[in-house]
Every structure is written in structure tokens, then in C-alpha cells.
Amino acid sequence: MSLILCRQEPVTVPLYIEDLGIHLYSSQELCYVIYNNPLLVLEGFIDKRLTEFLRSELRMPFLAERVEKWLDSHGATEEILYLILKECNYYTPKEQAAYRQTVNGLKKLSEEEYEKRRADYFYGLDLFGKAVTIYEQILDGAGRHLSGDFRGKVWNNIAACYAKLFCYQKAMHAYENAWNAKPEAEYVKRMYFLTILNPELSLKDKFREMIGEDDKEVWNKEVENKEETLRKIDEVVNRVKGQLASNQEVLPEQMNYLKQATVNKPLLVKQIRELREEREKLLVRIEKNKHSCIRVEGAVYSGIDITVKDVSKIQHEQVSHCRFVRDGADVRIVGL
């Protein structure tokens, strides 16, 4: 967290915000957290630790007393948040009004949609355990009364949490439930990804049959699109380097593009690498046909488990543009 402090406050014992992993050393930082994290501060944020921080560290006993009275009366959380923003005077009245609109918008959501927003927020903080707990509570509470589309999205997010936690079997189960709630091809694709991440997992027959031959073409297209984006980024970088070397003016549009590219490029490189690996494994695992063979149009790398009609072998060296065919109790390689 980075912001400009308008005044110094003699804080010796900062307020620790566990979910964000930060310490607050000023009223301005407190306001910043409240303003930018409404889904965090609307639930369980106002407590005795905060009142002690206001009274002892920020030297704001009047505000601390108001908060304590609110705690005793169990009032609306948003009202005390508005009061803190007002008393600390870090945000302008216009900004405070915008915050009220944001909070009011959240309060108008249905209970399930609001809780999903909270879970999505924690997922964005990489707090996957906390997120999955909220997602599952949504389904345990009113799961059957929710639309199939909404239940599918919640199950999908549960699966994503478990995948991030390396609980691939639970993730597979959640994706199956997502598809049962609302059949979507994307859920099948993500189930297939799990079998790549954990070869011990297997797709149910009905899902395996949904993976067609055209999947490889789509896969290649994804890689090509990301590679094209990388090429464009590199072109702009080289162009700007040339402009700087010759003392030419760099356009604001170019600088904005580079700022965004600085964030996107590492992720794109990682995604391309992962897509390439998944594409090659896809060629091996779903190119089985009626003639009991696997047709390989790309490359098969060392260590891949090749299975043709229940007969398996571990490939010990890289091969490409070939077929794996069953020969009795063995699997052998022949040309295309």
C-alpha cells in the first residue's frame, strides 16, 4: 500500500490488518483501507482493537467513544465507517459521497450475491481458504433456490479455490457440480486441465466424449493470440527505445501502453509456456481413434505416459510426427 501522508501521527503500536497483511500507522492509512476495501470492512472490521487504536494511538478519544457506543448498540456498520471517513478528513466530501454510493450498491444486492462478492474479493487477495468457506456457505444456505447459472458460477469458483490449494480431486468434483448446475463447455475444459495437472485424475466418460478434435485448433489459436500480443509489446518497446536514443518525444499513448505492458508481459509469457505444454499433452491424450492408435502431430516429451486401449508405456525420449499403436501387450511407434 502506498499513499501520500498529509500529516504525521505519533503511532507506536500500529493496527494490524490480517487479511491484507499490513500495519496501519496513521488515520490516513485507516481511511485508505476503509475506502478501497468496502467488502472487507463491512463485516467484522469494527472491533475493540480499532477503538483502542483510535483512542491511544491516533489521539481521537471522541471518535473512539462514538465507535464504542455503536458497538454496544449493534448499529449499521456503514454508518460508523462514514463517520470515521468524515472525522479523519482524508477524503473530500465528493469522494465520501461516492463511497456511500458504492456501499449502498452492495447493500442492495441479494444476500447470496453479496456473499459471493465477498468471496470473490478474498479470492483476489489469494485467501482461497476463506473464499471457499463463504462460497460453500452460500450453497449450503439457499443453494437449491438459486438459479442454475448462479450455482454454476459459485461451484466454478469453489473449484478454482481448490485448484489453487492443490486439492485437485475436490476441484474436479466442484467443476462437475458446476457443469451439472449449468452445462458449459468451459467447465469441461477446466476439468481437462486438472487431468493435466494431476495425471491420477480422469474425466468421466460423458465429459471425455465432449472433447472433440477441433480442440487442438482452438488451443493453437490461444497461443498464437498471446504470442501476437507479445510481439506488439516488443515492437512498441523497441520503437520507444529508438525514440529515446535519438532524443525524440515519446507520446503519452506509448507510455500508457508500456505501463500496462509491464504488468501484462510476464503473465503472457507464463500463459504461453503453460498453453504450449498443455497443447502437446492434449495431442497425446485425446488423439485416440478407432484404429487403436494415438496420432501425434506435434511433439511428445520424455516422461509422458502413453496409453492405447489399456496398454501403457512411458516415453523415454522426445519424438514427433508419429503414431503410437498397440502391438499385443506393447505400444510401438510408427510413422504418420
N, C-alpha and C positions, 0 to 999 in steps of 0.2 A: 504494500500500500504506500503510495507517495502523494503528498499534498503539501501546499504551502501553508505554514502556520502563521496566523496573523498576530498571535500573542503567545507569550511564553507562560507556562504554568508550572509551579514547583512540585511536580508529581514525583514521589519517591517510590510508591508502590503502584505499578500500573495495573490496569484491569485487563485480565487475560480473556480473550475470546477463543474458546477451544475449537469451535467449528472452523474458524478462519485461521487458527494457528498464529495469532498476532497479539501483541500487548498494546494497550491504548495508554498514551501518556498525556493526553490533553482532551479538553471538551470538544475541540475541533475534530479530532480523530473519532471521538464518540459520535459526533453528528455525521461524519462521513460514513461510518459503518451503518448507522440508522438509515441514512438517506439512500444508500446504494444496496442495501440488503433487506428490503421490507419483508421478504419471506422468512428471513432468519429472525428478525427482531419482533415479529408479531406473535411469536409463540415462545414463551419461557425465557425471554431475554431480560425482562424487568424482574429483578430479584434483590435480595438483601445485599449482595456483593455490589450491585450497581449503586444502591443508595449510600453505602459506605464509601464508595469511590467518589460520589458526588460531594459528600459532606467532608470527608477527611483529606482527600487529595485535590479536588477541584475547588475547594472552599466555597461550596454553593449549598449552605445548610437549608436555605428556604426551599430550593428545588428538591433537595433530598427529603424534606418533610412532606412536600406535596406528593412525591412518589410513594412514600411510606403510607400516607393516607389512602392513596389509590390501591396499594396492595391490600390494605385492610378491608376496603370496600369492594374489591374484586370488580373494578370498573373496566371499561373498554380499553384494551391495550393501545389502540391507535391514538386515543386522546392524550395519554401520557407521553407518547412518542412526539406528538405535535408540540406538547408543552416543552419538552427537552430541546427540540429544534428552535423553538421561539426564544427560550431563556438563554441558550448558548449563543444565539445571534450569529451563527456562522453562515447560514444560507439566507438569501434575500427573501422577502415576503413572496415574491413571484415564484421562486424555487420551492418554498414551503407549500404554496398553493398547488404546484404541480405534484408534489409528493402526496398531498391529500388526495388528489385525483387518482394517483396510482394505487394507493391503499384502498380507496373506495371501490375501484375497479376490481381489486382482489376480493373484497368483501362481498361483492355481488355474485361471485362465482358460486356454483353449487358446492356442497361440502366435498364431494368426490373430486371435482375439477380443481378445487383449491388445494386439496391434499396432494393431488398429482403434481401441481405446480411446485409445491414444497419439495416433493421427492425429486422432481427434475432439477430443482435448484441444488439439492445436496449431491445429486449425481454430477452436476457441473463442478462441484468442489472436490470430486473424487472421493466423497464419503459414501461409498457404494453400500456398505452395510446398513447405514442409516436410511439411505434411499430405498433399499429393497424392503426394509421393515415397513415403511409408510406405504409403498406400493401394495404389499401383501395385506395390510390392514384395510386398504380400500376395497379389495376383492372379498375379504372376509366379512366386511360390514354389509355392503349392498351390491355385491358382485353380480348376483342373478338379475337384479333390476336395472343394471346398466346396459347400454347398447353394445352390440357385438363389436362395433368399431372402437368404442372406448375401452372395453375389456381387452381387445386385441392389442391396443397401444400400451396398456398397463402391463400385460404379460410380456410384450416385446421389451419393455424397459426393465422388467424383472430379469429377463434373460440376459440383457446387456450387462446388468449389475453382476450377475453370477459369472458371466464370461470374464469380466474384469477381475473378479476374485478367483479366477481359475477353477471355478466349480462347474466344469463343462457338462456334467451329467444333469445337474439342476438347470443349467442354461438350456440344454436340449429339451427338457421337459417343459420349460416355460415357453419356448418357441412353438412347441407342439400345441400348447394351450392357446397361444396367440392365434395360430392358424385355425384351430377349432372354433375360436370366437369369431374370427373373420378371415376366411381363406384369402391369403395374399401371397403372391409369388416371392416377395421379398423375404418372408419368413422362411420359406423353403431354402432360399439361397443362403440365409444365415445359418440354418441348420447344417447345410452342407459345409459351410466354413468351419463349423465346430468339428466335423469329422476330419478336416484337415489339421486343425489344432490338436486334436486328440484321436489318433487312429483307432483307439479301442471303442470309440463310439460308432454307431451305424445308424443310417437312416431307415425308418420304417419303409416297407415296400411301397406304400401309396405315395410317399414323398420322393423316393428314389425314381419312381416312374415319371414324376413330373419334370425331371431334369432332362431336357432334350438336347439334341445335337447342336442346336443353334447357340447354346450357352457359351461355347468357346469363342464364337464370333463376337458376342457381347462382351466377353471378358477382354478380348484383344482390344476392342474399341475403348473400353475404360482406360486401359494402359496408354493407348495412343493419345487420348484426350489429355491425360495428365502430362504425358511427355511433351505434347504441343504447348501446354501452359508453361512448362519449364523452359522450353526453347524461347518463348516470348519473353519470359523474365530475363533470361540471359542476354537476349538481344537488347532490351532496354538498359540493362546494367552496362553492357559494353558501349552502347551509344552514349550514356551519361559519362562514362569514364573518358571517352574521347572528347566530349564537350568540356569536361573539367580540365583535361590536359591542354586543350587549346584556348582555355580561358573564355569559353562560350557560356552564355546564360543557360542554366538548367530550368526548364519550365516547371511551374508548380504541379502540373498534372503528372509529370515524370516523377517528381519527388514523392507525391502521394502514392503512385503506383509502386515505387520502390519500398516505401514504408510497409505497404500491405504485403508485398512480395517477401519481405524479410520474415514475416510471420508465416506465410504460406509455403515457402520453398522447402524447408526441412520436412514438413508434413507430406508434401507431394513426393519428395524423394523416397520417404519411408513407404508411402502407399504404393508407389510404382514397384518397389522391391517386393512388397508383400503380394501385389497382384501378379507379378511375374511368377513367383513361387507357386501361388495358388493355381495359376493358369496351367503350369506344367504338370502339377499333380492332378488337375482336372483331366488333362489329356490321358493320363494313365487310368484314372479311376472310373470314368464314365464313357469311355470309347468302346465298351464291350458290345459285340454284335452277335448276330445269330450263329456265326461260324465259330464260336468259342475262341475268340482272339481279341487282343487289345491292339488297336491301331494307334501308333504314336507318330504324330505329325510334327511335334516339337522335340523336346529332349527329355530323357529320363535320367535322373541323377542317382549317384551311388547311395545305397541305403533305402531306396524305395521298395516297398512290399508289393509285388505283382501277384494278383490272384486271377486265375482263369478257371471258372467253374469249379471252385473249391480246391484247386491245386495252386499252391503258393510257392514263391521263391523270392529271395532277397537279391536285388540287383547290386552287384559289387563294383560296377564301373558305369560311367556315363555312356549312353547310346542315344541315337536319334534317328528319325525317319525309318521306322521299322515296325514289325508286328511281333507281339508275344502270342504264341499259340500253345495250346495244350497238346502234349505228346505223351499219352499214357499217364504216368504218375509224375511227369515232369513238365516244365514250361520252357520252351526254347524260343530263340529269336530268329526271325526270317525277315527278308526284305519286303518292302511295300509292293 
